[in-house]
Amino acid sequence: MNVLDLFSGCGGLSLGFKRAGFHIYGAIDSDKDSIETHTKNFKNSFSVCGDIKNITNSKIQSLIKDKIDVVIGGPPCQGFSNANRWQDLKQDPRNNLFYEFLRFVEVTQPDVVLIENVRQILSINNGYTKNKIYEFLEKLNYFVFSEVFNASNFEVPQNRYRAFIIATKRKKFNRLEIPKKKGTNVIDAIGELYKFEKSLKQIYKFDRLPNSPYRKYLRAKNNSIHNHYLIYPAKTTIEKIKFVKQGENWKSIPQHLFPNNRNNRHSSAFKRLNERDVSVTIDTGNSHSNYFHPLYHRLPTPRESARLQSFPDEFIFHGSRTSQYRQIGNAVPPLLAKNIANFLKKKYFR
């Protein structure tokens, strides 16, 4: 079962489908670091770094010599996000990338199509975007439906809602009937990394066996840890976060430590993760103080963020530290993707 991943990013969706037994045939993304990460983690697939709009239909046919069974991807969502309040969403040029995604579907004619995005895509502009996607896919003779899932219900230690639009040929489904599987918590995901806090290495290594099912899932065969950069923020930030206990946010910080008298900060600002709970949504930034380590006065490292996203340690990220945060934050949690892929494998391809 060949999978083509468009707007692949570093490969969260790809990894989930690979772990479910699919073959990742190829990936396309415009970000150089993301494609480097994907290429080095999926060695038996082709990868293209470039603007999808410049890949003509004839080029698609020259790249793809075999039957594509599934097309997956997360076209950029900035045009649909609540953060983009000042745009006319119907005219935002970033939304046109959805039509490029659908052009690939039209050329490759897969059995299954899966589009991932922010959940607002299903309702914003009175469902205009959702209806356009449905309309296009239905004209290609697909049955189309959509679901919203929280990753924490599918083994991921993170509160992360995402929408999935699924289109199938031949077999019609009304929903993805995937049994919920309780996830774990923050300390299970990153607690065994605490021992490395005072060490400054490029690569770390565990000297003990994992002591939980989730840690066993995360561990690399050689027990090594990459992408774990222990960097502390500015002193002014440290002084603020010292006042914040686990699960609390900026409201715990004395007002005199803020240069401006503002009370309208987002609830995630200066949020300290709670060890015994799931994480807040892992985002793409590392400089705006949206979530902090449960114990230490710093942001989670890229590896800690990756573990909270359910990326195993053998999946190594490339590019700068800032780029790694962006790749991890943009990704679909692999365990969520694996649960969806397993459903499709069982119900559609058998």
C-alpha positions as CSV (number, residue, x, y, z in Angstrom):
1,M,0.0,0.0,0.0
2,N,1.9,3.0,-1.3
3,V,1.5,6.4,0.4
4,L,2.2,9.8,-1.0
5,D,2.7,12.5,1.6
6,L,2.1,16.1,0.4
7,F,3.1,19.1,2.6
8,S,4.8,16.3,4.5
9,G,6.8,18.4,6.9
10,C,9.2,16.2,8.8
11,G,6.9,13.2,8.5
12,G,4.5,12.8,11.5
13,L,1.8,11.4,9.3
14,S,4.3,9.4,7.3
15,L,5.6,7.7,10.4
16,G,2.2,6.8,11.7
17,F,1.3,5.2,8.3
18,K,4.7,3.4,8.2
19,R,4.2,2.0,11.6
20,A,0.8,0.7,10.5
21,G,2.4,-1.3,7.7
22,F,2.1,1.1,4.8
23,H,4.9,2.0,2.4
24,I,5.9,5.7,2.2
25,Y,6.4,6.0,-1.5
26,G,7.3,9.7,-1.6
27,A,7.0,13.1,0.1
28,I,6.9,16.7,-1.1
29,D,7.4,19.9,1.0
30,S,8.9,23.3,0.4
31,D,10.9,23.5,3.6
32,K,14.5,22.3,3.1
33,D,15.1,21.2,6.7
34,S,11.8,19.3,6.8
35,I,12.6,17.4,3.7
36,E,16.1,16.6,4.9
37,T,14.5,15.2,8.1
38,H,12.0,13.2,6.1
39,T,14.6,11.9,3.7
40,K,16.9,10.6,6.4
41,N,14.1,8.9,8.3
42,F,12.4,7.4,5.3
43,K,15.2,6.0,3.3
44,N,13.1,3.9,0.9
45,S,11.0,6.8,-0.5
46,F,11.6,9.7,-2.9
47,S,11.5,13.3,-1.6
48,V,11.1,16.6,-3.3
49,C,11.9,20.0,-1.9
50,G,10.0,22.6,-3.8
51,D,6.8,24.6,-4.4
52,I,4.0,22.2,-5.2
53,K,2.5,24.7,-7.6
54,N,5.6,24.3,-9.8
55,I,5.2,20.5,-10.1
56,T,3.3,20.0,-13.3
57,N,0.9,17.1,-14.0
58,S,3.5,15.6,-16.3
59,K,6.2,15.9,-13.6
60,I,3.9,14.0,-11.2
61,Q,3.5,11.2,-13.7
62,S,7.3,11.0,-14.2
63,L,7.9,10.9,-10.4
64,I,5.3,8.2,-9.7
65,K,5.7,5.0,-11.6
66,D,3.5,2.8,-9.4
67,K,-0.1,2.8,-8.0
68,I,-0.6,5.3,-5.2
69,D,-3.1,3.8,-2.7
70,V,-3.3,6.7,-0.3
71,V,-2.5,10.5,-0.5
72,I,-2.1,12.1,2.9
73,G,-1.0,15.6,3.9
74,G,-1.6,18.8,5.9
75,P,-1.8,21.8,3.5
76,P,-0.8,25.0,5.4
77,C,-3.5,26.1,7.7
78,Q,-2.7,29.7,8.4
79,G,-5.6,30.9,6.2
80,F,-8.1,29.0,8.4
81,S,-6.7,29.5,11.8
82,N,-8.3,31.7,14.4
83,A,-5.0,33.4,14.7
84,N,-5.5,34.8,11.3
85,R,-8.4,37.1,12.2
86,W,-7.7,40.0,9.9
87,Q,-7.8,38.2,6.6
88,D,-10.6,37.5,4.2
89,L,-10.3,33.8,4.4
90,K,-11.9,33.1,1.0
91,Q,-9.2,35.2,-0.7
92,D,-6.1,34.2,1.3
93,P,-3.6,32.9,-1.3
94,R,-2.4,30.3,1.2
95,N,-5.7,28.6,0.9
96,N,-5.1,28.0,-2.8
97,L,-2.6,25.3,-1.7
98,F,-5.5,23.1,-0.9
99,Y,-6.4,23.2,-4.6
100,E,-2.8,22.1,-5.4
101,F,-3.2,19.2,-3.0
102,L,-6.5,18.2,-4.7
103,R,-4.8,18.5,-8.1
104,F,-2.4,15.7,-7.1
105,V,-5.4,13.6,-6.0
106,E,-7.0,14.1,-9.4
107,V,-3.8,13.0,-11.2
108,T,-2.9,10.0,-9.0
109,Q,-6.4,8.7,-8.3
110,P,-5.7,7.1,-4.9
111,D,-8.2,4.8,-3.1
112,V,-8.0,6.9,0.0
113,V,-7.3,10.6,0.7
114,L,-6.6,12.0,4.1
115,I,-6.3,15.8,4.8
116,E,-5.2,17.0,8.3
117,N,-5.8,20.5,9.5
118,V,-6.9,22.7,12.4
119,R,-10.4,21.8,13.5
120,Q,-11.6,25.3,12.6
121,I,-11.4,24.3,8.9
122,L,-14.7,22.4,9.3
123,S,-16.7,25.5,10.5
124,I,-14.9,28.7,9.5
125,N,-16.7,30.9,7.0
126,N,-19.9,28.9,7.6
127,G,-18.1,25.8,6.3
128,Y,-17.1,27.4,3.0
129,T,-13.7,25.7,2.8
130,K,-15.0,22.3,4.0
131,N,-17.8,22.4,1.4
132,K,-15.4,23.3,-1.4
133,I,-13.1,20.3,-0.5
134,Y,-16.1,18.0,-0.3
135,E,-17.4,19.3,-3.6
136,F,-14.1,18.7,-5.4
137,L,-13.6,15.2,-4.0
138,E,-17.2,14.2,-4.7
139,K,-16.8,15.2,-8.3
140,L,-13.9,12.7,-8.4
141,N,-16.3,10.0,-7.2
142,Y,-15.1,9.9,-3.6
143,F,-17.2,9.4,-0.5
144,V,-16.2,12.1,1.9
145,F,-16.5,12.6,5.7
146,S,-14.7,14.4,8.4
147,E,-13.7,13.8,12.1
148,V,-12.1,15.8,14.9
149,F,-9.8,13.9,17.2
150,N,-7.9,14.9,20.3
151,A,-4.5,13.2,20.3
152,S,-4.7,12.5,24.0
153,N,-7.4,9.9,23.3
154,F,-5.0,7.9,21.1
155,E,-2.0,7.2,23.3
156,V,-0.4,10.7,22.9
157,P,0.5,12.6,26.1
158,Q,-0.7,15.9,24.7
159,N,-4.0,17.8,24.4
160,R,-4.1,18.4,20.7
161,Y,-7.3,18.7,18.6
162,R,-7.1,18.2,14.8
163,A,-9.5,17.8,12.0
164,F,-9.3,15.0,9.4
165,I,-11.1,15.0,6.1
166,I,-11.2,11.5,4.7
167,A,-12.2,10.5,1.2
168,T,-12.6,6.9,0.0
169,K,-13.5,5.1,-3.3
170,R,-15.7,2.0,-3.5
171,K,-16.4,1.7,0.3
172,K,-18.4,4.3,2.1
173,F,-17.8,5.3,5.7
174,N,-19.6,7.7,7.9
175,R,-17.0,8.0,10.6
176,L,-13.7,6.5,11.8
177,E,-14.7,4.1,14.5
178,I,-11.4,4.0,16.3
179,P,-11.4,2.8,19.9
180,K,-10.0,5.4,22.3
181,K,-6.8,4.4,24.0
182,K,-5.9,6.4,27.1
183,G,-2.6,8.2,26.7
184,T,0.1,8.7,29.3
185,N,1.3,11.8,31.0
186,V,4.2,14.3,30.8
187,I,6.5,12.7,33.3
188,D,6.2,9.3,31.5
189,A,7.2,11.0,28.3
190,I,10.1,13.1,29.5
191,G,10.9,12.2,33.1
192,E,13.7,9.8,32.3
193,L,15.5,12.8,30.6
194,Y,15.8,14.7,33.9
195,K,19.0,12.9,34.8
196,F,20.7,14.7,31.9
197,E,19.9,18.2,33.1
198,K,23.4,19.2,34.2
199,S,25.2,17.6,31.3
200,L,26.0,19.4,28.1
201,K,26.4,16.8,25.4
202,Q,25.3,16.5,21.7
203,I,24.2,12.9,22.2
204,Y,23.0,11.3,25.4
205,K,22.6,7.6,26.2
206,F,20.4,5.7,28.7
207,D,22.1,3.1,30.9
208,R,18.9,1.5,32.1
209,L,16.0,-0.3,30.4
210,P,12.7,1.6,30.0
211,N,10.3,1.1,32.8
212,S,6.9,1.8,31.2
213,P,5.2,0.8,27.9
214,Y,5.4,4.4,26.5
215,R,9.1,4.7,27.3
216,K,9.7,1.3,25.6
217,Y,7.9,2.6,22.6
218,L,10.0,5.8,22.6
219,R,13.4,4.3,23.1
220,A,15.9,3.9,20.2
221,K,17.5,0.5,19.9
222,N,20.8,1.9,21.0
223,N,19.2,3.9,23.8
224,S,20.6,7.2,22.4
225,I,19.1,10.6,22.6
226,H,19.5,13.3,20.0
227,N,18.1,16.8,19.6
228,H,18.2,17.4,23.4
229,Y,19.7,20.9,23.7
230,L,19.7,22.3,27.2
231,I,19.4,26.0,26.8
232,Y,18.1,28.4,29.4
233,P,16.2,31.6,28.6
234,A,17.1,35.2,29.6
235,K,17.4,36.0,33.3
236,T,14.2,38.1,33.1
237,T,12.3,35.1,31.8
238,I,13.8,32.9,34.5
239,E,12.8,35.4,37.2
240,K,9.2,35.2,36.0
241,I,8.8,31.5,35.6
242,K,10.2,30.8,39.1
243,F,6.8,31.9,40.5
244,V,4.8,29.5,38.3
245,K,4.0,26.1,39.8
246,Q,3.0,23.0,37.7
247,G,-0.2,23.6,35.8
248,E,-0.2,27.4,36.4
249,N,0.5,30.2,34.0
250,W,1.4,33.9,33.8
251,K,-1.2,34.8,36.4
252,S,1.1,33.5,39.1
253,I,3.8,36.0,38.2
254,P,3.9,39.3,40.1
255,Q,2.7,42.2,38.1
256,H,5.8,44.3,38.7
257,L,7.9,41.8,36.7
258,F,6.0,42.7,33.5
259,P,7.1,45.9,31.8
260,N,3.5,46.5,30.6
261,N,0.4,46.3,32.7
262,R,-1.4,43.7,30.6
263,N,-4.0,41.2,31.7
264,N,-5.1,39.8,28.4
265,R,-2.4,37.3,27.8
266,H,-3.3,33.9,26.4
267,S,-3.8,31.2,29.0
268,S,-0.8,29.3,27.6
269,A,1.6,32.2,28.2
270,F,4.3,31.1,30.8
271,K,2.4,27.8,31.2
272,R,4.3,25.3,33.3
273,L,3.6,21.7,32.3
274,N,2.0,19.4,34.9
275,E,3.9,16.1,35.2
276,R,0.8,14.2,36.0
277,D,-1.3,15.5,33.2
278,V,-1.0,15.6,29.4
279,S,0.9,18.4,27.8
280,V,-0.6,21.5,26.3
281,T,-0.5,21.6,22.5
282,I,3.0,21.6,21.3
283,D,3.4,24.5,18.9
284,T,6.0,25.7,16.4
285,G,7.9,28.3,18.4
286,N,10.7,28.3,20.9
287,S,10.9,32.0,21.8
288,H,7.4,33.2,22.9
289,S,7.3,31.4,26.3
290,N,4.1,29.4,25.7
291,Y,5.0,26.4,27.8
292,F,7.8,25.5,30.2
293,H,9.4,22.4,31.7
294,P,7.6,21.0,34.8
295,L,10.7,21.3,37.0
296,Y,13.3,23.4,35.3
297,H,13.1,27.1,34.4
298,R,13.4,26.6,30.6
299,L,11.4,25.5,27.6
300,P,11.3,21.8,26.7
301,T,14.1,20.8,24.4
302,P,13.2,19.7,20.8
303,R,13.6,16.0,22.0
304,E,11.2,16.6,24.9
305,S,8.7,18.2,22.6
306,A,9.1,15.4,20.2
307,R,8.4,12.8,22.9
308,L,5.3,14.8,23.9
309,Q,4.3,14.5,20.2
310,S,4.9,10.7,20.3
311,F,8.0,10.8,18.0
312,P,10.3,7.9,19.0
313,D,13.9,8.7,19.8
314,E,15.2,7.0,16.7
315,F,13.5,9.7,14.6
316,I,16.2,12.4,14.4
317,F,15.5,16.0,13.4
318,H,17.8,18.0,11.2
319,G,18.3,21.8,10.7
320,S,18.7,24.5,13.4
321,R,17.2,24.2,16.8
322,T,14.6,26.8,15.8
323,S,13.8,24.7,12.7
324,Q,13.5,21.6,14.7
325,Y,10.9,23.2,17.0
326,R,8.9,24.3,13.9
327,Q,9.1,20.8,12.4
328,I,7.9,19.2,15.6
329,G,5.1,21.7,16.3
330,N,3.8,21.4,12.7
331,A,3.7,17.6,12.7
332,V,0.8,15.2,13.3
333,P,1.5,13.1,16.3
334,P,2.7,9.7,14.8
335,L,0.6,7.6,17.3
336,L,-2.6,9.5,16.3
337,A,-1.7,8.9,12.6
338,K,-1.0,5.2,13.3
339,N,-4.4,4.7,14.9
340,I,-6.1,6.2,11.9
341,A,-3.9,4.3,9.4
342,N,-4.7,1.0,11.3
343,F,-8.4,1.7,10.9
344,L,-8.1,2.3,7.2
345,K,-5.9,-0.8,6.8
346,K,-8.4,-3.0,8.5
347,K,-11.6,-1.6,7.2
348,Y,-10.7,-0.5,3.7
349,F,-7.7,-2.5,2.4
350,R,-8.8,-5.9,3.6
